[in-house]
Amino acid sequence: MTNYYYIIKALIVIAISYLLYVQLTDVNTVHHIHTVMETTKDSKYLLFLWLCIALMPINWWLESKKWQILMSPYVIITRWQSFKSVLAGVAAGIVTPARLGEYAGRLVLNDPDLKSQVISATLLGSLAQNLCNIIVGAGFSYYFLKSLIGVTYLNGLTFLIIVSFQVILMIYIYYNLPKVASILKKFFKLSYIDKWQSQIQSLDQYSIRLLHKVLAISAIRYLVYFMQYILILKFLGVELETKIYFQNIGSIYLIQTLIPLPAFVSVLARGELAILVWTSAGVDKVTALTATFGLWMINLIVPAILGLIIIYSTNFKKYFSKK
């Protein structure tokens, strides 16, 4: 079993390292990194770039705080333990569809006896973050659609009704996930819910007050992401009306939330999406792509490299030991 453990650990590290290497040496990535470096030398807006970078550790500090809160009904963990779990999750999630590897990354940094609880906490944290992306994005996407395809007032009223219904439904699901799962299982006979039953039922451990905290931190993280996007655009010399920043960034984060692709693949989709959204506002293609790749490097690649180091140095043989 010991040999299998080292083989599995080596394969995980090699796979993540290889995918990071492929992305960092991709011709498009190299081009946009070069563009950022050239812009840095001549830009009078360099402060905006430094502010954008400075928000990255704040973002992941908030996520580590959220992870502490999510695990608090089951076990008390330190901020450092929480931070390592989050970064390991980033590293593992970057190579899997919809960042599902984040579950495995966080699992190996926690007690094997808490597998169900870790999965439940990760699920709830992800739901809270996506809830913020969708609620804010759905609201601002109306203005984006109005400027892009000319939505009329009647369409806007219909849009408002649909979005309001969706938001209320999602908030209800967030605060009543175990109950919703039971209803789905009862009325639709969804057999796959049985597989997740223990994880979903363990969400009963979360109080309304705790769910409020998790959602609040997720909202603050959303604001951090929002500010980073504005800052990197300003660094690249983009000057737009405030409402255009809000409607376009909100729409981009909404659509990205709905793209179930691995992070190392979805960056390409993000690039195409950025071109569609920002060129409609008069921003040139190169700037739109550079902003997208710059944020990807800052918010995902740097934490993923740190997470890879944490995974490599972690002894998770306990997950392969027979009880």
N, C-alpha and C positions, 0 to 999 in steps of 0.2 A: 504493500500500500504506500509505503514511503516513496518508492521510485515513481509510482503513478502520480503522487502529489507533486513531485518536482517537475515531471513531464508536463502536467496540466498547467502548473504555474508558469513554466517557461513558454508554453504555447500561447497563453494569455498575454504575457508581456511582449512576445515577439509579434503577435497579431496586431496589438494596439500600436506598437512601435512602428511596424511596417506601414500601417495605414496613415499614421501621422507623417511618416517620411514621404509617402506618396503625395499627400496633400501639400506638404511644405515645399516639395520640389516640382510640383505641377507648374507648367509654363504660365498658366493664368495667375496662380498664386504668386509666383516669383515676380511677374509683371506688376501686380498690384502692390506688392511689398516695395518694389523699386519705385513705383509712383508715389507711395507714401513717403519714402525716404527723400525723394527729390523735392516733394512738396515741403517737407520739414525744413530743408535747407533754406528755402526762399520764403516760406510762409510767415506772415506777420501775425498769424493766428495760432502760433505754436502752443500758447497757453490752453487753448481749447482741447488740443490733443492730450496734454498732460492731465487735464481735468477728467477727460474721458478714461484715461488709464487709471487714474486715482480712484475712480468709482468702481473699478473691477473688484478689488479686495473688499470694498464695502458691500458689494453685491453678494459675494460668497460668504462674508461674515454674517449677513442677514440670513442667508440660507442655512448656515450652521446653527444660528440661533433658532431658526424654525425647526431644524431637525432635533435640537435639544427638547423643544416643547413637544414635538410629535412623539418622541420616545419617553417623555416624562411619566405617562401613565404606567409604563412597564419597567423602566430602569432609569436611574440617574446617571447621566454621562457628562463628562467635562466638556468645555468648549473646544479644547484641542482634539478630543476624541471625535466630537461632532464634526469639526472642520476636516479631519482626515477622512471620515466616512463620506462627506460631501464630495471631496476632491476625487476619491476613489470611484465614486459613482459617476462623476463627469468623465473620467478616463474610460470606464467600461461602457458608458452610454454613448460615447462618440462613435462607436463602431456597430451599433445595433439600430434596427428600425424603431422609430418613435422613442429612442433612447431607453429601450427596455433593459439594456445592460446596466442601467443605473441601479436597478434592484440588486443585481449580483454584486456590483461594486460596493454597495452599502452593506450587503449581507456579510461579506468576508471580513469586515471591520467590526462586526458585532458578535455577540454570543450566539452559537448555533442553536441554543435552546429558544432563542427569540426570533426564529425565522419568520413565523407567521406575523409577529408584531412588526418586524422590520418591513415586510412587504405591505402590511396595512398602512404603516406610517408613510412609506414612500408613495403609495397610491393616493393617500389623502393629501399629501403635500403637493403632488403633481396636479391633482384635481383643483386645489385652491389656486395654484399659479395659472392654470389654464382658464379657470373661471374669470380671473382678472383680465387675461388676454382677450377673452371672448366678449366680456361685458363692455369693456372700454372700446375694443375694436369694432364691435357691432354698432355702437353709437356713432363713432367717428366715420365708419365706412359709408354711412348715408351721404355725408358731405363729399366723400371721395367719389362715390357713384354719381352724385349729382353733377360734379364738375367733369367727370369722365364721359358719362353717357346721357346726361341731362334728365335726371329723375324729376318728374312733375310733383306738384303738391299732393295729388291724390295718391301717387305711388309712395310718396314720403309718409303719408298717414298710414297706409297699409304696412309700410316698412316698420314704422314705429310700433304698431300693434303686434306685428310678428316678433320683433326684437324684444319687446317688453315681455311677451309670453315666454320666449326662450330664456330670458334672464331670470324671471321668476321661477321657472321650472328648474333651471340649473342651481339656483340658490337653495331651492327646496331639496334637491337631490344631495347637495353638499351637506346640508344639516341633517339629512335623514337617509344616509346611504344604506345602513343595514335594513331599514324598513322598506326602502325601494327594492332592494335585492330580494327580499322575501315576497314582495308583491309580484315581481317579475317571475320568480320561480313558481309561484302559485298559479298565476293566470296564463302564463305562456309556456310552462313546462320546459324552461331552458336548462338543459342538463349540465351545461358547462358551468353554471353558477355553483353547482355542488363542489366543483374543484376549488373555488375561491370562497366557499362558505365560511371557513374558519377565519380567513383574513378579514372578510367583510363583517362578520359578527363581532370580531375583536374591536371594531370601530365604535362599539357601544361604550368603550372605556373613555371616550372623549366627551368632555362636558361642553356645553354651549359656550362657556367663557373661553375654553381652550380653543375651540373652533374659531371664535372671533379673533383670537390672537394670531392664529395661523393665517387666516385670511387677511388680516391687517398687515402682517409682514410680507405676504405675497403681493399686496397692493403697493407697498413701499418698494419692493424689488422691481415691480413693473415701472414705477416712476424712475428708478435708477436706469433701467434699460432705455426708457424713453429719453432721458436726459443725455445718455451716452450717444444715442443716435443723432440728436440735435447737435451735440458738441463736435462729433466727428465731421458732420456736414459743414458746420461753421469753420472748422479747421481747414477744410478743403475749399473754402471760399464761397459756400452756398449761402445766399441771403434770400429768404422767402418770408412771406407773411406768416405770422404765428399760426393762424388757422390751417394753413397748408401743411406745416410741420405736423400738427396734431392729426389731421385727417389722413395723411399719407402714412405716417408711422403707425398710427392705430390700425389702419387697414393692413399694413405689412405684417405686423405681429399677429393679427387675427388669422391671416391666411397661413402664416408659418406654423401656427398652432395646429392647423388642420392638415399639414403635410406630414404623413407618417413615414418619414425617411430617416436613415441614419444621418447624424450630424455631418459626417464627412462627405455625404452625397448631397444632402439638402442645401449645402452652401451653394451648389450650382443652381438649384431651383431658386434659392434666395436671390442669386445674382440676376436671374431672368426676371424675377418678380420686381426687384429693385429698378431694373431698366424700364419695365412697364409703368410702374408707379411714378418714378421721379422724372422720366422724360416727359410725361404728361404735364409736369409742373415747370418744364423748361430747363431741367438739370441734364447735362450731357451724360452719355452712356458711361464714359470712363470714370467720371466722378461717382456716379451711382454704384458702379461695381467696386470701386476702390473703398467706398464707405462700407459696403457690405462685407468685403473681405477683411477690412480693418477691424470691424467689430467682431467678426468671427475669430480672428487671431487673438484679440484682447480677451474676449469673454469665454472662449472655449479651448483654444489651443494651449495657451499658457497654463490654465488650471489643469488641463488634461495631462500635460507633461509632469506637473507636480503630482497629480493623482497616480500616474504610472509609477513614479518613484515610490510612492506610498504602498502601492500594490506589490511592487517588487520586494520591498523591505518587510512586508507583513507575513507573519507565519499563520497561514490559514489551513494548516494541516488538520486542525480540529474538525474541519468540515468533511474530511475524508476518513476520519477515525471511526471505527465501529464501536458503538456503545456496548 
